Amino acid sequence: MSSTWLVPDKANEVGKVVLGTLHSAKGLEFRAVAIVACDDSQVPLRAALDLASEPDERRLTQDRELSLLYVGCTRARDQLLITWSGNRSRFLGSVM
């Protein structure tokens, strides 16, 4: 099966797997969604957390990362698959 990258304001090609980031999926809906690498080293994104130096800023950044995962999960109309390697993201602890 072939794939294509998710491009804003462009119709997806039928019969192709659409690849994209959680950011690029905002506002869209798909029959099935796979969120891969949802492990503790990727979600929340460590680089984003490292940029936040103050506790309040770090909490806000963590909340944004959690919201982004929520957005990705809610793009799925019928099926959602979440995968990880090693330790799953701490964000999945409350739903798994």
N, C-alpha and C positions, 0 to 999 in steps of 0.2 A: 504494500500500500504506500502511496506517495504522500508527501506532506507539504504544507505551505505555512508561512509565518502569518500570524494575525496582524493585519494592517488596519488601523482605524479608518472608518468610512469606506471600506471596501468589502464587497460581498465575498463570503467564503466559497471556495470551489467545492461543489458536491463530490463526494467520494474521496476526499483528502482529509488526512488528519491535520488539524489546525494546531500549531505550536505557538505559544506566547507566554508572556509574563503575567503574573497576577495583576499588575498595574494595567496592562493592555486589555484585560478581560472585563474591566469595570463597565457596567451597563449592558453587557451582552448576556445571551443565554445559549446554552448548548445542550444537546440531548444527553451527552455523557462528558464528564470532566475527569481527568486524572491529574492529581497534584503529586508530583514526584519529588523525592529528596526532602520530605517534610521531617527532617531529623533535627536534633538539637543544635547541630553546627550550622544549619541553614535558616531555620525558622524559630525564633526571630533572627533576622539578619544581624550577625555579630558586628559587622562594620557600621550599621546604623546605630546600634547601641553604644559602640565605642565612641562615636561622635558626641554623644550626650554626656556632658561632664557633671551636671547637677542632678541630684536625685529626682526632682520634679520633671526635668527635661527627659531623663531616662525613662521615667514612668510613662510620660506622654509618648515617647518613641515606641515603647513596648506596646502601648495601647494601639498605636497606629499599625504596628506589625500584626497584632492580633486581628484588627479590623480588616487588614489586607487579606489575611488567610480566610476570614469569614466571607469576604467578597468572592474569593476564588471558589470556595465551597458552594456558595449559593448561585453560582453560574450554571450548575448542573440541574437540568430539568428532570431527568429520569434516573441517572446513575452517577455515583461519585466514587472514585477510587483514590485513596491516599496511601502513598508508599513512603518508607523511610529505610535507612540502613543504620545499624547501630542503635543508638537511643533515639526514640521518637521525640518530636518537639514537645516541650513542656506545655504548649498550647493544646495539644491533643489529650492531655491528661484528664481533662474534665469531660471529654466526650467519648473516650474509649474505655 
